[in-house]
Amino acid sequence: MPQNCTRCETIPKKIEGTGTLYLWFPVGHTTSKVISALDQINQDYQILEDNEACKLYFDPKNEELINLLTTKLTNKELKETQALWMTGTGEPQFRDFSRITSLNNFISLNKAEWLLDVLASERLTCHFQPIVYAEDTSRIFAQEALLRGIDEQGNLISPGRIFSHAHDAGLVFKLDALARQIAIREANQHSIEQLIFINFSPTAVYDPTTCLRMTVRAINEAGIPHNKVVFEVMESEQPPDIKHLIKILKFYQDSGFQIALDDFGTGYSNLNLISELSPDFIKLDRNLISNIDREPQKAVITKKLLEIAQHLQIKTIAEGIETLEELHWAQEHKATFIQGFLIAKPQSPPVTNTPLYR
């Protein structure tokens, strides 16, 4: 019986009160920069382990120290410097070392109290955007679940802000797992009859058997047939770890789910992924689709991608359709499905009727 994934299911505590921060530096040059910064503000500290580590007592709300560290160190140094926070003055025990994180994550987590509150209280919801048949845009083929946060005043928080802060603070594991469960719960509440597209980040999954167990259980408890769920891979790693992706997608496929590759045609999404992963759907990136009727280079590339997908019998979704001209181009070149603001914006409850465009 697989154990629970603590990274997916546990929300870190807020960094509160005074305490001790242990820092381990990647190189001596970084050590010198930090010591110089601490001396500038007369911060008490103790050098440990042959000048490769530092111990200091401070209040995490001390913005002067936090700002100085972020100013003096490069992004690479912030990510490679290891940090361990201990409340009070107690010495770390063996069990505490599992909480070591990067200095960048520690600083970001210290600034992300609002996100910890959102996660702890599950102030998250989903808006749904329809995916329609290209040959008949009045027929809804699927609904894509798109995460939204809710602040203390009841206002929506954009997914971009949520995921950006979660990534920096090391909270993407919990956020991604929670987002999948909320998508399932709300799709069930709205009695969605079509396919349900659910996004997931491969880097938020260590081991499919453990990390995805709660997701599968939520689907089963909701009584949603596995073949009605499409897991959509968000490009979150550059370049992607293909072996890890294959392991995750094989778990989904063996469980009876369908697979879609998002943002295809840009970044590190490339033709190798099609042959390696054998997806059921590919979603052509909105940057390719935007103004495609007026940009011949985009048109040539996208036309070839559509031809390859058709030859391999992979269904295609042209996303980001905002104009009739873009829609007509996608229809003419045999995209299977259409998604975009021209059809409908994401909303809750999901739309049940979409316009017919020819």
N, C-alpha and C positions, 0 to 999 in steps of 0.2 A: 504493500500500500504506500504510494508516494506521500512524502511529507508535504506540509504546507510551505509555500514560498514566502518567507518573511519579508523579502524586499517588495513583493507584489501586494502583500496583505497588511503590512505594518506601516503606520504613519509615524514619522520621526517626531520627537517632542520638540517644542519650541526651545530655542536657546535663551534661557532666562537667568537673571541674577549674575553675580560675580563668580568667577571660577578660574580654572587653569587651562591654558591652551598650550598643547605640545605641538611643535612643528619640526618636521624632518625635511631637510633641504636636498634637492637633487645634486647640486654642485656647490663648491666652496664660494664661488662668486655670488651665488644667491644668498648664502649665509652672510657674507660681508654686507650686501645691500640691506638686508633686514636689520642687522645689528646697527648699521649706520642710521637707519630710519628710527629705530627704537631710541637710540641715543639723542636724536634730534628733539624728541618730545619727552625726554627724561622718563621713559617707561622702564620699570623694573623688569629684569629678565635674568635667566640663568642659562648658561651654555652647557650642553650635555654632549656626551659621546664624541669626543675628539672634534669638537666644533661643527658637527654635522646635524645637531639638533638644538632646539631652544625651548625653554619653558618660561612662560610668562603668566602673571596674574592680571586679570583685567575684567572690565565690564563690557560685554559684547555690544552694548549700546554706545560705547565710546567711538563715535564716528570719526574722531581725529585719527585714531590708530588704524581703523579699517580703511579709511580713505588714503592714508599714507602708504599702507601696504599695496593697495590696488594701483597707486600711482607709481611706486618705485619698482614693482615687479612687472615683468611682461606677462602676457596671457599664458604663454607656455610655462613660465615659472610658477604662476598661480595654480595651474593644473597639475604640475609635477611636484609641488611642495605638498607633503602629507600633513594632515592636521587631526588632532584628537582633542575634543573638548570634554573637560571634567568639571562638573558643578562643584563649587567649594574648593577645598584644598587637598582633597584625598588623592592618594597616588593611584594610578591606573592599575587594575588587575588584569589577569590574562583575558578574561571575558570581554574587557573593554576594547581590546584591540580590533575586534570585529567591526567597531564603529569608526575606524580610521577612514577618513575621506580626503579629498583634495582641499587645499586651502581655498580654491575657487568655489567649490561646493559649500564649504563652511560659510564663507562670506555671503554667498547667494542665499543659502538657507536662512541666515540671520536676517536677511532683508525680505524674506518670503513668508512672513507671518500670515499675511492675508491669504496666501495660497494654502498654507497648512490649515487655516480655518475653513477654507472652502472644501478641502478634502475631508477633514474631520467631520464636518456637518453634512457632507455630500451635497453641497449646493451646486450641483451640476445637473444639466438637462440636455436633451437632444432636440435639434431641429432636423427635419427630414426634407431632402430635396429629391424630387422624382427623376427617374431615368426613363425616357420614353422611346418608343419604336421610331426609328428614323423615317420609315415609310408611312407611319400614321402617328403623328405626335399627340393625338388625342388619347392614345392608348398607353397607360402607364405599365412599364415592365418591372420596375423595382423602385425602392426608396433607399436612399443613402442616409445613414444616421451620422449627423455632424454635431460634435460636442460644443456646448456653450456653458460658461460659468455664470453664477448669479452672485452679485455682491450683496452686502448687508442691506442696501436700499432696494434690492430687488431688480437692479439693472443687470443686463447681460454683459458678460465679460467675453471678449473675443477669444477664439481658440488659439490664435497666434500668440497672444500675451500669456495665456495659461501654459502652453507647451514650451514656450521660450524660457519662462521662469522655472518650470519644472525640470527642464534639461539642465539648466545652470545649477540648480539646487540639488540635483541627484534624486528628484522625485518622480521621474518619468515612469519608473516601474509601477508604482502605486497608481499614478494618474492613468496610465494606459489600461491597466487591469480594471480600474473603476469605470473608465469610459466605455469599455466593452460591455460590462455588466449593465450599465445604465441604458445603453443602446438596446440591449435585449429586453430589459424591463419595459421601456417606453414603447418599443415596437409591439410588444405584447399588449400593453395597455390600450394602444390605438388600434388593435386588431388588424394590423397590416396584412393584407392577403398576398401581396406581391413578394418578390425576393427582397431580402434585407441586406444591404451592403454595410459592413462594419469595418472601420479602419483599425489597423494595428501597426505598431512599430516593432520591427524585428529586434532592435536593440533593447527593447523592454522585456524580452523573453530570453531567460537564460536556458531553460530546459523546457520543451513543450509539455512533457508529461506532468511536470510540477506546476509551471507558471500558468498553463492554460486550463488546468483542471477546474477552477472556479468558473471560467467562461463556459465550458461545456456543461457543467452542472446547472448553470443559470439557464442555458438554452433548453436543457431537458426539463427542468422544473417549470419553465414557461410553456412547455408542450409544443415548441416550434420544431418542425421537422428539419433535420440537418441539411437536407438538400434545398431548403429555402434560404439558407444563410450563405452569403458570399463574404469571405474575409479579404479585405483590400489592403495590400502591402503599401504602407507609406514609406517613401524613400527617406530614411533617417540616418543612414551611414554612408559615407563616401570614401572609397568605394564600398559597396555592400559586401558582407561576408557571405559568399554564395553557398558554401557548405552549410552554414547556420540557417540560411533562408530555406534551403532544400529540406533540412531536418524539420523546420517548423511547418512548412507547407505540406510535407508528407504526413505529418501528424493530422493536419486539418483534412487533407484528402482522404486518408485512411478512416477518418471519423465521419465521412460522408458529406463534408462541406465543399463549397466551390471556392475558387481562388481568382482574384483580380490583381493585376499590376497597375499601380497608379502612376500618373505623371510620365507615361511612356513617351520616349522620344527626346527626353532632355536629361541633362546631368549624367549620372552614371547608369541610368536605365538604358540598356542597350539590347541589341539583338541576341546576345549570348544568354540573357535571362529567359528569353522565350524557349530556347532549346533546352536549357537546364531545368526550368521550373514547370513547363507545360501548363500555363494558366488557362482558365476557362474564358477569361476576359482580359483585354488590355484597354486602359483608359488613355487616350491620346491627350497629352498635356495641353492645358489651356493656352500656354504660350505659343504652341504650334498652331492652334485653331484661331487665335486672335488675328483678325484682318487677313485670314488665309486667302480670301477672294481677291486681295489686292497685293499680295506678296508672293511672287512666282517661286522664290527659293523655298519658302515654307510649303507651298503647294506641291512641289516636286518631292520633297522629303516625305510629307504626310501621305501622298498618293502611294508611294512605294511601301510605306509601313502598312497601309490598308491592304495593299495587294498581297503582301507577305502573310498578314493575318488571315485573309480570305483563303489563301492557298493552304494554310495550316489548320483551317477550320476553327480559328479562334475568334470569338465574337468581340467586336470593337465598340467602344463608347467614346464619342467625341464630346469632351467636356468643355465648359466655358463658352458655350454658344450664346452670344448676346445680340446678334443681328440676323436678319433674314438672309443676308448674303452669305454669312458663315454657315447657316443652316442649309441653304440650297447647295453649297459646295459639298458639305458632308453627305447630303442625300445623293447628289449626283455621283459621288465617288464611293458609294455603297458602305458607308459606316452603318453598323447594325443598330446602334442606339445613340440617343442624343441626351445631353444634360447641360443645363445652363440657365441664366437669368431670363433669357427669351422665353423659355418654357415656364419656369417658376423659380422663385427664390426659396432658400431653406426656410421652413416654418414649422410651427407646432400649434395645433395638430397638422399632420401632413395633408397636402392637397389631394383631392380625390378626382379632380377634373382638370385637364390641361387643354390648351388651345390646339386646334388643327391648323397646321401650316403646310402648304404645298408649294 
